[in-house]
Amino acid sequence: MPTLNVLVLEDDELDYNILVRHLETLRVPIYRLTRASTVDEAREAIFAQNFDAALIDYRLSSGMTGLDFVRELGGRQAPFPIILLTGMSDSDLDRDALLSGVYDYIDKLSLTRELVDRAIRFAISGHRYERQLREAVAQAHEQAMINRKILSIVSHELKAPLSSQVALCDFLMEQYESAIATEAVTKVRACAFRQIDFLNNLSEFVRLESDAAKVHPETFNLSEMLAEVTDLFEPAARHKGVSIVLEIGDGADGEVFADRLRLRQVMINLVKNAVQYSDDGAITVSARRIDEGLRLEVRDEGDGIPKDKIAMILSHQTIRPRPGEDFDGGLGIGLSICRRLISLMGGVFTIESARGAGVAAIATLPLGCGENEEAA
């Protein structure tokens, strides 16, 4: 037969005896009550034994209220559920009681055997489920931290050899005179660079998900950075019969103050996508000053994206292919990372597209983006 150990913090002996008479008539469960008439006695009882629940009077003679003691115990984080006993229930007290973490409150004037029995059993059940939920959430957070750490280590360890591979390919391309050998090395270099790009996205994704991404602005030449990005993809675009056109408008051909590495990662993602989804035509990479700051755009003449899919693509969730489709986009988070990185730098990222109309990916950044972060 189940027995429930219940602490009763009640300094009024008459009220305590009424409570005892109600509960001792129950056959199932059996209630074993431990009375404490003061807060100190309650503390000693909690230290000495385990309780399944506690009934705490709102008005205590020690100068503390029952709600003060509830907060001391941790509210809903306490080792057992707490029910408040009161003879003066009103809307303000009801709200304060729930905010302090009690599971229920009982008006002594309407106290019945069924009411107190149901309140105790429901509180115990709710406390058990909440504890299990907190444990599950804590385990999930711990596993997520482990996963992020593993991803960071893997990404870091793979980048160095891949970067060396790219450098060696550059060296070999200068040595070979054979067109066949040069083409082979070029393909090896392209594969290595694609893996580096994947790892960069993976590292950035981990930092963004863990809120560890910080802006590190610097002064750099924007047109040189964009030329560097377009040069990376020019061989792959030429192989597909696609041209890449770089347009630098007035005011954007000099130095800017921004997070160069993250802006470069955004542009790499955008140009890579444009090359990947274009079979002919031209890809235009443009930069120009506007009233709001700096406008960067990558426009292609590919198949485009249905308007109802754009929001999903820009969400933080990984895009999964439908059954039977190839997963040709790596993690499927490139554009989502672009949006979040541009937002991190204080800008706005948008996509303009429609089926059959190509894609225009647009990033608008404030002038001097990153100054606030550096000052902080």
N, C-alpha and C positions, 0 to 999 in steps of 0.2 A: 504494500500500500504506500503510495507516494507521500513523502513528508516535505513540507516547504518551511524553511527557516526564515522567519520574517523579523526584522528589527523594527520596533515601534518607539519612536522618540516622541513621548507625550508626557508633559509634566502635570496634567490633570488626571488624577487617579480615577475619577468617575468616568471620564471619557474613555480611559483605557479599559476599564472593566466592561463598559458597554461593547467595546470592540471585541473583547475576549468572549463575551457571551454570544455574540453573533457568530464568531468563527468556530467556537467549540462545538456547535451543533452540526457542523459539516462532517460527514463521514469520509468523503473523498474530495480533495486531498486533506491530509492531516496538517493543520497549521501549528507549528511550534514557535510561539512568540517570545521574543526577548525584549523586555522593556528597559528603556533608558529615560530617566526623567530630566537629564541635563545633556548638553552637548558633549561634555567631557566623558560622561558615562557611555555615550554613543560611540565616541572615538575609541574608547577602551574595548567595547564590545566588537567593533569592526576589526580591531587589531587582533582580537583573540579568536574569532571564529568567522566562518564564511556564511553569508546570507544570500538567500534567493531573491529577496526584495526588501524594501524599507518603506515604512509609513512614517512620515515626518510631519509634526504639527507646525502650522504656520507661525503661531504666536508662542514664543518660548520666553521663559523668565530670565534667561541669561543675558538679555540685551541683544542677542542675535535673533534674526527671524529664521524660519524654516528654509526660506529661499537662500539666505546667506550660507546656511550649512549645505544646501544642495550644491551651490556653486563651489564651495570648498571641496566637496567630494568629486567634483568634475562634471556635474550634470549628467548628460547622456553618456559620458565617458567613464562614469563611476563603475565599479565592479559589479553593481547590481542595479536594477531599475528602482526608481524612487517615485512614490506617490505622495502627494501633499494632502494633509488633512486641514480643513479650515472651517471656521464657523461664520465667516464673513465673506462668502464668495461674491465677487462682482466682476465686471468685464475687465477692469484694469488688472485685478489680481489674477484672473484667468490668463490674460496675455503674459504677464510677468512670469507666472508659473511655467508656462510652456516655453518661454524664451530661456528660462534658467536651466531647462533640461529635464523637468519632471515628465513622467510618462502619463500621469493622470492626476486629477485632484478631486477630492470627495468633500462635499458639504456635510458636516457632521449632523446637521438638522435633518438631512434626508438619508442618513446612513441606514442601510439594510444589509442583511446577510448576503443576499444575491449581488448587491452592488459592490461591496468590498471584495467578495470572492472573485467576481468577474474582473474588477479592476486589477487585482493582483495577478491573476493568471494571464490576462492580456498583456500586462506590463512585462512579465517574465518572458512571454513568447516574443514580444516585439524587441526586447533587449537582446535576446538570443540571436534573432535574425539580423539585427543591426551589427552585432559583434562579428557575426560570420561575414557580413558584407564588408565591414571595415578590414577584416583580415584578408579577404579576397582582393580588395582594392590595393592594400599595402603590398601583397604579393605581386599583383600586376605591375605596380609602379617599380618594385624592385627588379622584376624581370625586364621591364622596359629600360631601366638604367643599365642593366647588364648587356642587353642587346645593343644599346647605343654605344657602350664602351667597346664591345666587340667590333662593331662596324667602324668605329673610329680607328681602332688598332689596325684592322685589315686594310682600310683605306690608306692609312699612313705608310704601312709596310709595303704596299704594292706600288705606290706612286714613285718612289725613288728608282727602282729598277726599270719601270716603264719610261721614266724621263731619260734615263741613261740609254735606253733602247732607241728613243727618238733621236738623241744626240748622235749615236753611232750610225743611225740610218742617214742622217744629214751628212756625216763624214763620208760614208760609203757612196752616196749619190755624187759626191764631188770626185771620187776616184774612178768610178766606172765610166767607160766610154760606150759600152754596149747598151743599146736602148732596152733590150729585154731585161738585163740585170738591173738597170735603173728603174724600170717599171716595177719589178719585183720588190726592190727595196722601198719604193714609194708606197706600195700596198702594205708592206710590213709596218712602215712608219704610220700610215693612216690607221691601221688596226691598233697600234700602240697608243696613238693620240686619242682614239675613240675610247679606249679603256681609261685613260687619264681623265677625260671629260666625264665619264661615268663615275669615277671615284670622286672627282670634284663635286659633282651633284650629290653623291651619297654623303660626303662630308658636310656639305651645306645643309642637306636635309636633316641630318642628325643634330647639327647646331640649332637650326630653326625649331625643330620639335622640342628641344630641351631648353629653349629660350636663352641659349648661350651665344647667339650670333650678335656681334657688336660691329658698329660702323667704324672703319679706320680710314678716314679721308686723307688725301694727299693731293698735291698739285701735279698734274701731268698733262701731256699733250693729247687731246682727245682724238684728233685726226690720225695721229700715229698709232694709237691703240686700235682704232677701227680698221686701219689698213692692215695691221698685224692679224686681226681676226679674219678679215676677208681673204688674206693670203693663205691662211690655214685651210680654207675650204675651196679655194679656187681650183685645185687639181680635181677634186671630187665633182665639183660642178661642171667643169669642162668635160669630164668623162661622160656626163649625162647629157651634154649638149646644152647646158644652162650657163648663162653669163651672170657674173656678179658685178654690179655697178655701185661704186661708192660715191655718194654726193655729200659734200661738206658745204653747208651754207655759211653765209656771212656771220661772223661772231662765234662760230663753232670750230674754226680752224686753228685756234690757239690753245692756251692752257685753261683747264677747268679744275675745280676743287671738289673732289668726290672720292669715294672708295673705288680705286682703280681696279683692284682684283675682283671685287664683286660685280662691278659694272662690266668688266671683261667677261665674267662668267655668264652674265645675262645675255650679252651680245653673242657669245659662242653658242648658247642654247638656241637663240632665235635664228641665227644664220644656219646652224646645223639642221634645225627643223625645216627651214625653207628649202635647203638643198635636198633633204631627204624626201620631201613631198612635192618636188617639182620635177617634171619630166622634160620640160622645154621652157622656152621663154627666158625671162630675166628676173634676177633678184636684185632689188634696190635697197641698199643700206644707206640711210640718210641721217644727217644730224644738222640741227639748226637752232638758233636762239629764238625764243618767243618771249612774250611778256611774262609768262609764268616762270620762265627759266630755260631749260634745255629740253628739246624734243628729239628723241631717237626713234627711228622707225626702220623696221625690216619688212619689206613688201615682196610677195612672190606672186606668180601667175599660175599656181597649182590649182587643185580641185576645190580648195576652200574647205571651210568647216560649217556645218549646219548651225544656224543661230541658236537652236535649242541645246546644242552640245557645248557651247562656249563656256557657260557657267560651270559645268561639270569639269571641264578641262582645267579651269583656273582654280578649282577647289583644292584643298590641301590633301585630298585623298588620292591614293595611287590609282591610276586608271588601268583597269584590268580588261584584257581582250575578251571578246565573246568566244564561246566554245567553237573551236575549229579555226579561229583566226591566229595568225602569227603575232607574237609579242615583239614588234619591231621598234619599240620606243624606249628600250632600257627599262628604267623604273616607271616610266610614264608620268614623271613628276616634274619634267623640265620647265614647262610653262608655269606650273604652280610655284616653283622655286623662283622664277623670274618675277612673278607678281609679288611674292613675299619679300624678295630682296629689294625691289624698287620701293615697296612700302617702308621697309626698314630704313631706306635712305631718304624718306620723306616725300617720295614721289607717287605717281599713279601709273598703273599698268593696265592697258586695255587691248582687246583684240577686236578688229573689225573684219568680218568675213561673212560669206554666204556660200552655199554650195555652188561650185563652178565659177566663183568670182575671186579666187585667190585669198590670201591672208595678209592682213596688215597688223603687225604687232607693234604697239606704240608705248613707249615709256617717256613720261614727262617728269623731269626732276627740277627742283628749285635751284636757282643759281647759288653756288657756294654750298651745295648739299653736303651735309656732314659737319658743318662748322659748330653746330650746337653740341653734337656728340663729342667733338674733340675738346671743346671747352669744358665739358663736364668731366 
